[in-house]
Amino acid sequence: MKMLKYVTLLLVVSLCTFSLAQSTVTWAMWGSPEEIATHQQVADAFMAEHPDIEVEIWSQPWGDYFTKIQTLWAAGDAEVIPDVMFLSPIQSYAADGVLEPLDSYIEASGYDTGDYWPALLEFGMFDDTIYGLPRDIGLEVLYYNKDIFDEAGAEYPNENWTWDDLQAAAEQLTEVSNSGRVSRNALGMEGGKYQLWVGQNGGSILDDMRNPSRCTLAEPEALEAISFFAEMMNNDLAMRDANLSQAGGDAAVFQSGQVAMIIQNASRIGAFNAADMNYDVAVVPIPEGGQRSASAGGAAWTMSSFSDNKDAAWTFLNWLQSTEGGQAIYTSSGEILPALQSTAKSDAFMAASDIPTNRQAFITEGENAKTGRIGYFAEWNELNGSIIGPALESIWSGEAAPAEVLPGLCEDVDAFLAQNGYPK
């Protein structure tokens, strides 16, 4: 009799143990060791609230992540394909059928999509269907090194700065030796962010970023904006794109003092604070008579269409993208400007640390965010990677002038669009 009770007790304990870990969600992302540590904090917090779901992290370096994900998709093995994945841009993956449409889950759970920044949720959509929930809004602000500004006797940036003000300050901040060697550029900004200048000047890449019919980069507004950026590089006021990459990226050159300013998103705050840098942020200067045109984009959490555990995956996604869940943890870490406006305007972001003091710059840019940096159609990656990017690189390198490159670039883009049946 005692033995029977003992066996019964063991069965009960075993069943309870099984029920506490009955579902496993594999969660994929790229990131630095510090970022992965934050993801683990998020996973731990979720599992504490949902003991019936185990979250296993699958992480890769940025350079390997997308290739390895695509290899797993090609194999088609649901057992090894992550259930929830960090992806960007969403449209090409959704068109390939590897992502699960989220609209039915959103409707059934009553998830509120109205709290996202203007135009941001569209970043996770394809054919009017939501496939991804952006974790953050990757809009940029102007970071500036206060010590270098003080040393050069330059005034700090403010919300009224124009392109002319930026260029004038850059001339003060750039250091070139008598031999012509540049010891410090004023600005470090990746060439891929060129659309920020174009949008500020009222221009665009295509006439319609959802269903395009033609390229607009050769039109006066875009040509003027690209020329402004190229001339800063040609005059050593901005670091060339290739040199910036070879030097370790904008964070590295900003921390080392090789540049006085960078234009980047909120992800750099944690590293700069850990390095005890004397810096602040400001809105990005705009042309006289121009507009703020922050990019409403950011990598999004998606669900695999191959997942055999979609209900648990949605439970995790729903929590991940809530102020009470993942959004608050990421925001408090200082690594993101959250996708949800209510989170961004709360103390979780605005009072996360004393530096930078002007966090309002992020809010101002976010409230004026627009679409425009990527195309919301399936062939955008191919178009940008094979035609637009390489042509612009010849400008950033100083090999050719914008007026020489952009008309031919647009001819190539128009031919690509026609070959792929656009407009549809």
Phi, psi and chi 1 to 4 in degrees:
 res  aa     phi    psi   chi1   chi2   chi3   chi4
   1 MET       -  -44.3 -171.6   69.5  175.2      -
   2 LYS   -63.3  -39.0  -71.9 -177.0  179.1 -179.7
   3 MET   -63.4  -40.4  178.8   59.9   70.1      -
   4 LEU   -62.7  -42.3  178.9   60.4      -      -
   5 LYS   -63.3  -37.4  -70.5 -178.4  177.8  179.2
   6 TYR   -67.0  -43.0  177.4   69.7      -      -
   7 VAL   -64.9  -41.9  171.2      -      -      -
   8 THR   -60.1  -42.9  -57.7      -      -      -
   9 LEU   -62.4  -41.2  179.3   60.2      -      -
  10 LEU   -62.5  -39.8  -76.7  177.7      -      -
  11 LEU   -65.1  -40.9  -73.7  171.1      -      -
  12 VAL   -62.9  -46.2  169.9      -      -      -
  13 VAL   -61.9  -41.7  170.6      -      -      -
  14 SER   -64.2  -43.1  -62.6      -      -      -
  15 LEU   -64.6  -39.7  -72.4  170.9      -      -
  16 CYS   -64.7  -42.0  -71.0      -      -      -
  17 THR   -62.6  -42.3  -58.3      -      -      -
  18 PHE   -62.6  -41.5  174.8   76.8      -      -
  19 SER   -67.8  -27.9   66.6      -      -      -
  20 LEU   -75.0  -15.7  -71.3  174.6      -      -
  21 ALA  -134.5   41.6      -      -      -      -
  22 GLN   -76.9  -19.8   62.1 -176.4    8.2      -
  23 SER  -126.9  140.4  -60.5      -      -      -
  24 THR  -125.8  128.4  -61.4      -      -      -
  25 VAL  -111.5  120.7  171.3      -      -      -
  26 THR   -89.4  129.0  -52.1      -      -      -
  27 TRP  -121.2  119.0 -176.5   27.9      -      -
  28 ALA  -110.7  139.6      -      -      -      -
  29 MET  -162.6  164.9   78.1  -72.3  -68.3      -
  30 TRP  -103.0  173.9   66.4   84.3      -      -
  31 GLY   151.4  163.9      -      -      -      -
  32 SER   -72.7  165.9   66.4      -      -      -
  33 PRO   -54.9  -37.4  -27.8   36.2      -      -
  34 GLU   -65.7  -41.4  -66.9   79.6   11.4      -
  35 GLU   -67.5  -39.8  -70.8  172.3  -41.3      -
  36 ILE   -64.0  -34.9  -60.3  -56.4      -      -
  37 ALA   -62.6  -38.2      -      -      -      -
  38 THR   -67.0  -41.8  -58.0      -      -      -
  39 HIS   -58.4  -38.9  -67.9  -50.0      -      -
  40 GLN   -66.4  -36.6 -172.5   61.6   59.9      -
  41 GLN   -60.8  -42.0  -69.4  177.6   25.1      -
  42 VAL   -63.0  -46.3  171.5      -      -      -
  43 ALA   -60.4  -43.5      -      -      -      -
  44 ASP   -63.0  -41.5  -68.6  -17.3      -      -
  45 ALA   -65.3  -40.9      -      -      -      -
  46 PHE   -63.7  -46.1  171.8   80.0      -      -
  47 MET   -65.2  -30.6  -70.5 -173.5  -71.8      -
  48 ALA   -64.7  -33.7      -      -      -      -
  49 GLU   -87.2  -22.7  -67.1 -174.6   27.1      -
  50 HIS  -130.1   74.7  -59.5   80.7      -      -
  51 PRO   -64.9  -12.0   21.7  -32.6      -      -
  52 ASP   -86.6   -3.2   57.4  -30.7      -      -
  53 ILE  -125.8  124.2  -58.9  175.4      -      -
  54 GLU  -100.0  134.4 -179.0  179.2   -2.5      -
  55 VAL  -110.2  122.6  175.8      -      -      -
  56 GLU  -111.0  125.8  -66.0 -178.6   -8.3      -
  57 ILE   -84.6  134.9  -72.5  179.9      -      -
  58 TRP  -123.3  106.6 -175.9   92.4      -      -
  59 SER  -123.2  151.1   66.3      -      -      -
  60 GLN  -142.2  156.5  -60.3  -69.8  -31.6      -
  61 PRO   -62.9  154.6  -18.7   30.6      -      -
  62 TRP   -51.3  -44.3  164.3  -95.0      -      -
  63 GLY   -66.2  -20.7      -      -      -      -
  64 ASP  -108.1  -18.6  -60.7  -30.9      -      -
  65 TYR   -57.4  -55.2  179.5   80.3      -      -
  66 PHE   -68.6  -36.7  -64.9   94.7      -      -
  67 THR   -62.8  -43.3  -59.1      -      -      -
  68 LYS   -70.5  -36.9  -68.9 -169.9  175.6 -178.6
  69 ILE   -61.1  -45.2  -75.6  -78.2      -      -
  70 GLN   -65.2  -33.9  -72.1  168.1  -14.9      -
  71 THR   -63.8  -41.1  -60.6      -      -      -
  72 LEU   -65.4  -41.4  -64.7  178.5      -      -
  73 TRP   -61.1  -43.7  -80.3  -30.8      -      -
  74 ALA   -60.9  -35.0      -      -      -      -
  75 ALA   -70.4  -29.8      -      -      -      -
  76 GLY    70.1   21.8      -      -      -      -
  77 ASP   -94.5  107.7 -174.7   -8.4      -      -
  78 ALA   -60.7  -23.6      -      -      -      -
  79 GLU   -69.7  -25.8  -67.3  -63.8  -39.5      -
  80 VAL  -111.6  -13.6  -62.6      -      -      -
  81 ILE   -77.5  126.8  -62.2  172.3      -      -
  82 PRO   -58.7  146.2  -25.2   35.3      -      -
  83 ASP   -75.8  -41.5  -59.9  -71.0      -      -
  84 VAL  -123.3  129.6  175.5      -      -      -
  85 MET  -132.8  145.9  -59.8  164.8  -70.1      -
  86 PHE   -89.4  120.2 -153.1   25.9      -      -
  87 LEU  -140.4  156.1  -69.5  175.2      -      -
  88 SER  -167.8  137.5  174.9      -      -      -
  89 PRO   -77.5  159.2   30.1  -34.2      -      -
  90 ILE   -78.5  -33.7  -58.8  -57.6      -      -
  91 GLN   -60.6  -44.0  -70.9   69.8   31.7      -
  92 SER   -66.1  -36.3   59.5      -      -      -
  93 TYR   -71.5  -40.3  -58.6  115.7      -      -
  94 ALA   -62.7  -39.4      -      -      -      -
  95 ALA   -64.7  -27.5      -      -      -      -
  96 ASP   -81.5   -6.0  -73.0  -18.9      -      -
  97 GLY    80.3   14.7      -      -      -      -
  98 VAL   -93.4   -3.7  -64.0      -      -      -
  99 LEU  -112.9  146.5  -58.4 -176.9      -      -
 100 GLU   -86.1  127.7  179.6   74.9    6.3      -
 101 PRO   -62.0  137.8  -18.0   30.7      -      -
 102 LEU  -104.0   -6.5  -60.7  179.8      -      -
 103 ASP   -56.2  -42.9  -72.6    9.4      -      -
 104 SER   -66.8  -36.4   61.2      -      -      -
 105 TYR   -67.9  -40.4  -62.6   91.5      -      -
 106 ILE   -62.5  -45.3  -70.2  169.5      -      -
 107 GLU   -66.4  -43.7 -177.1  177.5   -3.8      -
 108 ALA   -66.8  -34.4      -      -      -      -
 109 SER   -91.7  -10.9   63.8      -      -      -
 110 GLY    73.1   23.1      -      -      -      -
 111 TYR   -61.8  132.3  179.9   77.2      -      -
 112 ASP   -87.7  112.0  179.8   16.0      -      -
 113 THR   -94.6   -0.6   59.6      -      -      -
 114 GLY   -78.5   -5.4      -      -      -      -
 115 ASP   -93.5   -2.1 -163.8   16.6      -      -
 116 TYR   -73.5  154.0  -76.2   81.9      -      -
 117 TRP   -59.8  155.8  -68.7  101.0      -      -
 118 PRO   -51.7  131.7  -25.9   33.8      -      -
 119 ALA    70.6   -3.4      -      -      -      -
 120 LEU   -73.2  -41.6  179.2   58.7      -      -
 121 LEU   -63.0  -27.4 -165.5   58.3      -      -
 122 GLU   -62.6  -24.0 -172.0  176.0   10.2      -
 123 PHE   -59.6  -27.2 -172.0   86.0      -      -
 124 GLY  -100.4   16.8      -      -      -      -
 125 MET  -115.5  153.7  -62.9  177.0   67.6      -
 126 PHE  -147.5  129.8  177.6   66.5      -      -
 127 ASP    52.0   46.0  -80.6   -9.3      -      -
 128 ASP    62.5   19.1  -62.4  -38.8      -      -
 129 THR  -119.9  138.7  -62.1      -      -      -
 130 ILE   -84.2  123.3  -61.8  173.9      -      -
 131 TYR  -115.7  -13.0  -74.1   89.6      -      -
 132 GLY  -150.3  149.6      -      -      -      -
 133 LEU  -112.6  107.7  -60.1  176.1      -      -
 134 PRO   -57.7  129.7  -24.4   35.2      -      -
 135 ARG   -67.9  -39.2  179.7 -170.2   66.3  160.4
 136 ASP  -147.3  176.0   58.0  -44.3      -      -
 137 ILE  -110.7  119.7 -178.4  166.7      -      -
 138 GLY   -86.4   31.3      -      -      -      -
 139 LEU   -65.7  151.9   60.0   84.2      -      -
 140 GLU  -103.1  152.6  -63.7   88.6    9.4      -
 141 VAL  -127.6  173.5  -64.0      -      -      -
 142 LEU   -93.9  112.9 -178.9   71.7      -      -
 143 TYR   -88.0  138.1  -72.3   75.3      -      -
 144 TYR  -138.8  142.1   61.9   95.9      -      -
 145 ASN   -85.2  110.2 -174.8  -45.2      -      -
 146 LYS   -66.5  -33.7  -63.1  171.4   76.2  172.5
 147 ASP   -63.3  -43.0  -70.8  -22.6      -      -
 148 ILE   -68.1  -40.5  -65.8  177.5      -      -
 149 PHE   -60.1  -44.6  -90.6   73.1      -      -
 150 ASP   -63.0  -42.3  -67.9  -17.0      -      -
 151 GLU   -62.1  -38.4  172.4 -165.5  -47.6      -
 152 ALA   -85.3   -7.9      -      -      -      -
 153 GLY    71.4   27.3      -      -      -      -
 154 ALA   -95.2  144.9      -      -      -      -
 155 GLU   -75.0  144.7  -67.0 -172.4    7.5      -
 156 TYR   -66.0  149.0  -63.7  156.0      -      -
 157 PRO   -62.8  151.5  -19.3   31.3      -      -
 158 ASN  -140.8  179.1   60.7   57.9      -      -
 159 GLU   -69.3  -10.3   67.0  -84.6    8.9      -
 160 ASN   -98.2   -0.4  -61.7  -45.4      -      -
 161 TRP   -61.7  138.8  -96.5   29.4      -      -
 162 THR  -109.6  178.2   64.2      -      -      -
 163 TRP   -57.5  -37.9  -73.5   -0.6      -      -
 164 ASP   -62.6  -40.7  -69.9  -20.3      -      -
 165 ASP   -64.7  -41.7  -64.8  -47.1      -      -
 166 LEU   -61.3  -44.3  175.2   62.4      -      -
 167 GLN   -67.3  -39.5 -173.9  163.2  -17.7      -
 168 ALA   -64.2  -42.9      -      -      -      -
 169 ALA   -65.5  -38.1      -      -      -      -
 170 ALA   -62.1  -36.5      -      -      -      -
 171 GLU   -64.9  -32.9  -68.9  170.7   -4.4      -
 172 GLN   -72.9  -35.1  -76.7 -176.7  -90.6      -
 173 LEU   -87.8  -23.9  -64.2  160.8      -      -
 174 THR   -74.5  138.8  -62.7      -      -      -
 175 GLU  -120.2  121.5  -73.4 -171.4  -13.9      -
 176 VAL  -128.1  129.2 -178.0      -      -      -
 177 SER   -75.5  169.3   67.3      -      -      -
 178 ASN   -60.1  -27.5  -67.5  -26.5      -      -
 179 SER   -81.7   -3.3   63.3      -      -      -
 180 GLY    92.9    3.0      -      -      -      -
 181 ARG   -79.3  130.5  178.6 -179.7  176.5  -84.8
 182 VAL   -86.1  117.1  179.1      -      -      -
 183 SER   -95.8  -19.5   57.8      -      -      -
 184 ARG  -155.5  126.1 -177.4  175.4   69.4 -144.0
 185 ASN   -90.7  153.4  -60.4  101.9      -      -
 186 ALA   -73.1  -40.8      -      -      -      -
 187 LEU  -126.5  138.3  177.3   65.6      -      -
 188 GLY  -119.5  113.9      -      -      -      -
 189 MET  -145.3  130.3  175.4  175.9  165.5      -
 190 GLU   -64.3  139.9  -61.5  156.9  -29.9      -
 191 GLY   -59.2  -30.5      -      -      -      -
 192 GLY   -65.1  -11.7      -      -      -      -
 193 LYS   -91.6   11.5  -66.5 -174.5  171.6   70.9
 194 TYR   -54.7  -30.6   73.4   93.5      -      -
 195 GLN   -63.7  -21.4 -169.5  -81.7  -29.1      -
 196 LEU   -58.0  -47.5  177.3   58.7      -      -
 197 TRP   -65.7  -40.9  -52.9  119.6      -      -
 198 VAL   -61.4  -47.0  172.7      -      -      -
 199 GLY   -65.2  -38.5      -      -      -      -
 200 GLN   -60.3  -32.4  -72.4  179.2  -19.5      -
 201 ASN   -91.2    9.5 -152.7   39.1      -      -
 202 GLY    81.9   14.2      -      -      -      -
 203 GLY  -100.7 -175.2      -      -      -      -
 204 SER  -156.1  169.2   61.7      -      -      -
 205 ILE   -84.7  -47.5  -60.0  172.4      -      -
 206 LEU  -128.0  161.0  -55.2  169.9      -      -
 207 ASP   -68.3  -23.9   62.8  -24.6      -      -
 208 ASP  -150.8  118.3 -174.6  -25.1      -      -
 209 MET   -80.3   -1.0  -62.0  -57.4  -75.3      -
 210 ARG  -105.6  -43.9  -58.0  162.5 -173.4   82.1
 211 ASN  -139.4   74.3 -174.1   27.5      -      -
 212 PRO   -76.1  153.3   29.5  -35.9      -      -
 213 SER  -119.4  -21.2   62.9      -      -      -
 214 ARG  -160.0  160.8   61.7 -174.3  177.6   86.1
 215 CYS   -82.6  141.4  168.7      -      -      -
 216 THR  -121.4   13.3   52.0      -      -      -
 217 LEU   -70.8  -17.2  -76.5  172.0      -      -
 218 ALA   -91.2   -2.2      -      -      -      -
 219 GLU   -75.2  156.7  -65.2 -174.1   -2.7      -
 220 PRO   -53.0  -41.0  -27.1   35.0      -      -
 221 GLU   -64.4  -44.0  -63.4   83.5   -0.1      -
 222 ALA   -72.1  -42.4      -      -      -      -
 223 LEU   -59.3  -43.6  175.1   59.8      -      -
 224 GLU   -63.9  -41.5 -177.7 -178.6   17.3      -
 225 ALA   -67.3  -44.9      -      -      -      -
 226 ILE   -66.8  -35.8  -69.6  173.2      -      -
 227 SER   -65.6  -38.0  -62.8      -      -      -
 228 PHE   -59.2  -47.4  165.5   73.1      -      -
 229 PHE   -67.2  -43.7 -170.2   25.4      -      -
 230 ALA   -63.1  -39.3      -      -      -      -
 231 GLU   -67.4  -33.5  -73.9  168.4   10.1      -
 232 MET   -62.8  -39.0  -71.1 -165.2   71.9      -
 233 MET   -68.7  -45.2  -67.2 -176.9 -173.5      -
 234 ASN   -63.9  -26.9  -66.8  -21.6      -      -
 235 ASN   -98.0   12.8  -66.2  -35.8      -      -
 236 ASP    66.8   11.7  -64.1  -36.5      -      -
 237 LEU   -77.6  -30.0  -56.5 -179.7      -      -
 238 ALA  -121.3  143.9      -      -      -      -
 239 MET   -72.2  136.4 -175.3  176.1  -77.3      -
 240 ARG   -61.7  149.5  -69.6 -155.3 -177.3  -81.3
 241 ASP   -57.7  -46.3 -169.9   48.4      -      -
 242 ALA   -65.1  -39.7      -      -      -      -
 243 ASN   -65.8  -37.1  -65.4  -17.6      -      -
 244 LEU   -62.6  -43.7 -178.2   63.2      -      -
 245 SER   -65.1  -44.6  177.8      -      -      -
 246 GLN   -64.9  -27.7  -69.2  170.2    3.0      -
 247 ALA   -84.4    1.4      -      -      -      -
 248 GLY   104.2    4.9      -      -      -      -
 249 GLY    96.5  173.8      -      -      -      -
 250 ASP   -65.9  -36.1   55.5   14.7      -      -
 251 ALA   -62.9  -41.7      -      -      -      -
 252 ALA   -64.8  -45.9      -      -      -      -
 253 VAL   -73.3  -27.7  -63.6      -      -      -
 254 PHE   -70.5  -44.1 -169.7   61.2      -      -
 255 GLN   -67.7  -32.8  -73.2 -175.3 -117.3      -
 256 SER   -82.9   -8.6   66.5      -      -      -
 257 GLY    83.2   12.5      -      -      -      -
 258 GLN   -73.3  -21.9  -69.0  174.8  -97.0      -
 259 VAL  -134.1  155.1  -60.2      -      -      -
 260 ALA   -93.8  -21.4      -      -      -      -
 261 MET  -142.4  149.1  -61.2  174.9  -74.9      -
 262 ILE  -135.5  159.9   62.9  170.9      -      -
 263 ILE  -117.1  110.5  -67.0  176.5      -      -
 264 GLN  -155.2  168.3 -173.6   51.9  -87.3      -
 265 ASN   -86.8 -172.0   58.1   39.1      -      -
 266 ALA   -73.4   -8.4      -      -      -      -
 267 SER   -65.2  -16.8   66.2      -      -      -
 268 ARG   -87.6   -9.6  -57.1  -61.2 -169.0  -99.4
 269 ILE   -59.7  -47.3  -69.9  175.9      -      -
 270 GLY   -58.6  -45.1      -      -      -      -
 271 ALA   -66.4  -41.4      -      -      -      -
 272 PHE   -69.2  -35.9  -63.8  160.0      -      -
 273 ASN   -69.5  -39.0  -73.1   -1.6      -      -
 274 ALA   -64.3  -30.9      -      -      -      -
 275 ALA   -83.4   -0.2      -      -      -      -
 276 ASP    58.3   42.7 -161.0   26.3      -      -
 277 MET   -77.6  147.9  -69.2 -169.2   66.4      -
 278 ASN   -95.8   88.2 -175.8   22.3      -      -
 279 TYR  -140.1  169.8   77.8   99.4      -      -
 280 ASP  -150.6 -178.9 -152.1  -19.5      -      -
 281 VAL  -128.5  159.8  -62.0      -      -      -
 282 ALA  -147.0  164.7      -      -      -      -
 283 VAL   -63.9  157.0  -70.3      -      -      -
 284 VAL   -75.8  130.4 -179.4      -      -      -
 285 PRO   -57.7  145.6  -25.1   35.3      -      -
 286 ILE  -119.9  160.4   61.8  175.6      -      -
 287 PRO   -69.2  157.8   25.3  -34.1      -      -
 288 GLU   -57.1  122.6 -167.5   71.0   42.5      -
 289 GLY    80.3    6.2      -      -      -      -
 290 GLY   -87.7 -165.4      -      -      -      -
 291 GLN  -135.6  155.4   62.5 -179.8   -3.4      -
 292 ARG   -72.7  140.0  -56.6 -140.9  171.7  -83.2
 293 SER  -148.0   49.3 -173.5      -      -      -
 294 ALA   -60.3  147.6      -      -      -      -
 295 SER   -82.2  124.0  175.7      -      -      -
 296 ALA   -86.5   76.5      -      -      -      -
 297 GLY  -147.0  160.9      -      -      -      -
 298 GLY   174.9  146.5      -      -      -      -
 299 ALA   -57.7  146.8      -      -      -      -
 300 ALA  -121.6  150.7      -      -      -      -
 301 TRP   -81.6  130.1  -60.3  118.5      -      -
 302 THR  -127.8  164.7   63.8      -      -      -
 303 MET  -113.2  135.0 -174.0 -166.7  -56.3      -
 304 SER   -70.8  135.7  169.7      -      -      -
 305 SER   -70.3  -15.3   61.3      -      -      -
 306 PHE   -84.8  -11.2  -65.5   95.5      -      -
 307 SER   -59.4  137.6  174.0      -      -      -
 308 ASP  -102.0   15.6   54.6    6.8      -      -
 309 ASN  -140.4   52.3 -156.1    8.5      -      -
 310 LYS   -70.8  -32.9  -68.1  174.8 -179.0  174.4
 311 ASP   -64.8  -44.5  -72.4  -20.2      -      -
 312 ALA   -66.5  -37.9      -      -      -      -
 313 ALA   -62.6  -40.3      -      -      -      -
 314 TRP   -68.9  -38.9  170.7 -109.1      -      -
 315 THR   -56.4  -42.6  -61.8      -      -      -
 316 PHE   -67.9  -46.0  179.8   52.6      -      -
 317 LEU   -59.2  -44.9  -94.1  174.4      -      -
 318 ASN   -58.5  -47.1 -168.3  -21.5      -      -
 319 TRP   -67.8  -40.4 -179.4   91.0      -      -
 320 LEU   -58.1  -38.0 -164.6   60.1      -      -
 321 GLN  -102.9   42.3  -74.4  -60.1  110.6      -
 322 SER  -126.1  150.8   67.7      -      -      -
 323 THR   -62.3  -34.3  -64.1      -      -      -
 324 GLU   -76.9  -15.1  -62.3   75.4   21.1      -
 325 GLY  -111.8 -119.5      -      -      -      -
 326 GLY   -62.6  -36.9      -      -      -      -
 327 GLN   -58.0  -41.2  -77.5  -84.4  -71.0      -
 328 ALA   -67.3  -39.7      -      -      -      -
 329 ILE   -68.0  -46.3  -62.8  172.1      -      -
 330 TYR   -61.3  -41.4  -76.1  121.4      -      -
 331 THR   -66.4  -43.3  -55.0      -      -      -
 332 SER   -64.9  -25.2  -63.0      -      -      -
 333 SER   -71.2  -16.4   74.8      -      -      -
 334 GLY    83.1    8.8      -      -      -      -
 335 GLU   -93.1  -14.7  -65.5  172.6    1.9      -
 336 ILE  -139.9  158.7   68.3  163.9      -      -
 337 LEU   -98.1  111.5  176.9   62.2      -      -
 338 PRO   -63.2  153.9   22.0  -32.2      -      -
 339 ALA   -67.8  -29.3      -      -      -      -
 340 LEU   -88.4  125.9  -57.1 -178.5      -      -
 341 GLN   -61.2  -39.7  -66.2 -170.6   61.5      -
 342 SER   -62.8  -35.5   59.4      -      -      -
 343 THR   -69.4  -43.2  -46.9      -      -      -
 344 ALA   -64.2  -34.9      -      -      -      -
 345 LYS   -89.4    4.0  -65.4  175.8 -178.3  178.9
 346 SER   -93.1  175.1   71.5      -      -      -
 347 ASP   -63.6  -21.7  -74.8  -11.7      -      -
 348 ALA   -56.4  -34.4      -      -      -      -
 349 PHE  -105.8  -48.7  177.9   74.9      -      -
 350 MET   -66.1  -28.8  -65.2  -60.5  -72.9      -
 351 ALA  -120.0   26.0      -      -      -      -
 352 ALA   -65.2  -33.9      -      -      -      -
 353 SER  -160.2  167.6   65.2      -      -      -
 354 ASP   -72.6  -24.4  -66.7  -25.0      -      -
 355 ILE  -123.1  135.2  -59.9  175.1      -      -
 356 PRO   -74.3  150.9   29.3  -36.1      -      -
 357 THR   -78.1  -30.7   58.9      -      -      -
 358 ASN   -94.4   57.2 -174.7   28.4      -      -
 359 ARG   -66.2  -15.8  -70.9  174.4  178.6 -104.0
 360 GLN   -59.8  -24.3  177.9   60.3   38.4      -
 361 ALA   -57.8  -39.8      -      -      -      -
 362 PHE   -64.4  -41.5  -70.0   98.4      -      -
 363 ILE   -65.2  -44.6  -54.9  -58.7      -      -
 364 THR   -60.2  -45.5  -59.8      -      -      -
 365 GLU   -65.0  -39.9  -66.4  -76.4    7.9      -
 366 GLY   -64.2  -39.6      -      -      -      -
 367 GLU   -68.6  -16.0  -69.5  174.3  -20.6      -
 368 ASN  -112.4   17.4  -68.4  -81.8      -      -
 369 ALA   -66.5  148.1      -      -      -      -
 370 LYS  -138.9  161.8  -62.3  173.2  175.8   60.9
 371 THR   -77.0  166.6   58.7      -      -      -
 372 GLY   147.0  -25.1      -      -      -      -
 373 ARG   -80.8  -27.8 -174.7  163.4  -61.7  172.7
 374 ILE  -126.6  160.3   70.8  160.8      -      -
 375 GLY   -90.0  138.9      -      -      -      -
 376 TYR   -95.0   54.1  -64.8  102.5      -      -
 377 PHE  -146.0  160.0   53.7   95.7      -      -
 378 ALA   -62.5  -34.1      -      -      -      -
 379 GLU   -89.3    7.0  -64.1   84.6   -0.4      -
 380 TRP   -58.7  -45.4  166.8 -106.1      -      -
 381 ASN   -57.0  -44.8  -95.4    2.7      -      -
 382 GLU   -65.3  -44.5 -178.4 -176.6   -5.2      -
 383 LEU   -61.5  -47.5  172.7   60.3      -      -
 384 ASN   -70.1  -41.0 -171.1   53.7      -      -
 385 GLY   -74.1  -33.4      -      -      -      -
 386 SER   -99.1  -21.4   63.7      -      -      -
 387 ILE  -123.1  -57.5  -61.9  177.0      -      -
 388 ILE   -69.4  -52.4  -62.4  176.2      -      -
 389 GLY   -57.1  -51.9      -      -      -      -
 390 PRO   -60.4  -37.9  -26.4   35.8      -      -
 391 ALA   -66.0  -42.4      -      -      -      -
 392 LEU   -67.9  -30.8  -69.2  175.9      -      -
 393 GLU   -61.1  -32.0 -166.9   54.5   46.4      -
 394 SER   -67.0  -25.0   68.1      -      -      -
 395 ILE   -77.9  -47.9  -63.6  174.9      -      -
 396 TRP   -63.2  -29.0  -48.1  142.8      -      -
 397 SER   -80.1  -11.9   67.0      -      -      -
 398 GLY    85.8    6.9      -      -      -      -
 399 GLU   -73.4  -27.7  -63.9  172.7    6.1      -
 400 ALA  -148.5  154.7      -      -      -      -
 401 ALA   -86.6  150.4      -      -      -      -
 402 PRO   -53.9  -41.7  -28.3   36.0      -      -
 403 ALA   -64.4  -24.1      -      -      -      -
 404 GLU   -82.3  -29.5  -61.5  170.1  -13.3      -
 405 VAL   -94.4  -43.1  172.8      -      -      -
 406 LEU   -65.7  -40.4  -63.6  177.9      -      -
 407 PRO   -60.0  -44.7  -26.7   37.3      -      -
 408 GLY   -66.6  -37.0      -      -      -      -
 409 LEU   -58.8  -45.4  165.8   59.5      -      -
 410 CYS   -66.2  -34.2  -83.4      -      -      -
 411 GLU   -61.3  -43.2  -70.8 -180.0    5.6      -
 412 ASP   -65.8  -40.2  -67.7  -19.0      -      -
 413 VAL   -64.8  -44.4  169.9      -      -      -
 414 ASP   -61.5  -39.0  -68.9  -10.0      -      -
 415 ALA   -65.8  -40.9      -      -      -      -
 416 PHE   -61.5  -45.6  176.6   93.1      -      -
 417 LEU   -62.2  -42.3  -67.0  174.5      -      -
 418 ALA   -65.0  -41.4      -      -      -      -
 419 GLN   -63.6  -27.8  -71.0  168.0    4.4      -
 420 ASN   -98.8   13.0  -75.6  -84.2      -      -
 421 GLY    80.5   22.4      -      -      -      -
 422 TYR   -96.6  146.0  -73.4   94.1      -      -
 423 PRO   -75.5  154.1   27.7  -35.0      -      -
 424 LYS  -104.3      -  -64.5 -175.0  175.6 -179.2
